[in-house]
Amino acid sequence: MRKALIIGELNPVLMNINQCLINEFETQMCEADLETIKKMRKLLQPDLLVISQQGIDGKEDVLILDMLKEKMPKMPIVFIETVTAKNHLSEYERVFPNFVLLKRPIVKSKLVNTCYKVIGEDEKFAEKSASKAGDKKDAVKKRVMVIDDNPLLLRNMKHLLEKRYQVFIATSGEKALDFIPKKIRILFCWIMKCRVWMGVRLLLKSKKIRIQRIYLSCF
């Protein structure tokens, strides 16, 4: 299965993008931070980058693309703009050989088809279109949130759990609060250090989230 690194602010939009692609690619979400992107690039070695502009401040999107132009000039990229975005990124379609700009809102089929097309495997889209039975099976998976500030641990935990669970990640309790779907009961799995304990307490006190189970492991 091809690997897709999904870059952006950890918000519901990024979560929806991940849900659209999780059955088609081995996905990994990543914060829109230059250093974090560099680390996750080396760790995951993705075949595709999907970047969400939603929630990215100022000209940070340009900084990210300039870094990718220098470090990964041949990387296939799907960049998802906000509804109100200006066309200041069109120049990158000439810079990168496989670069596609999409504007929200986007239906799942178009996003998946574009991702396959940008990596040169658009014929697979028809072959791997999820059946209704497959969608139903995925819908009943329990959801797991893994929280840690170590990208390597997050990656390893996701790999161990994703066969049985739908796995989401966050680098702190505070970020998890903004990232978790409020109307869904979620199974939490937390691997963390003491310095994020304040974020844990914040999650536990939140009345907006129903916590089904919590697993704690402190170093």
Secondary structure as UniProt FT lines:
FT   STRAND          3..7
FT   HELIX           12..21
FT   TURN            22..24
FT   STRAND          26..30
FT   HELIX           34..44
FT   STRAND          48..52
FT   TURN            54..55
FT   TURN            58..59
FT   HELIX           60..71
FT   TURN            73..74
FT   STRAND          77..81
FT   TURN            83..84
FT   TURN            90..91
FT   HELIX           92..95
FT   STRAND          99..103
FT   HELIX           108..118
FT   TURN            119..120
FT   HELIX           123..127
FT   HELIX           132..139
FT   STRAND          143..147
FT   HELIX           151..161
FT   TURN            162..164
FT   STRAND          166..170
FT   HELIX           173..179
FT   TURN            182..183
FT   STRAND          186..192
FT   HELIX           194..196
FT   HELIX           197..205
FT   STRAND          211..218
//
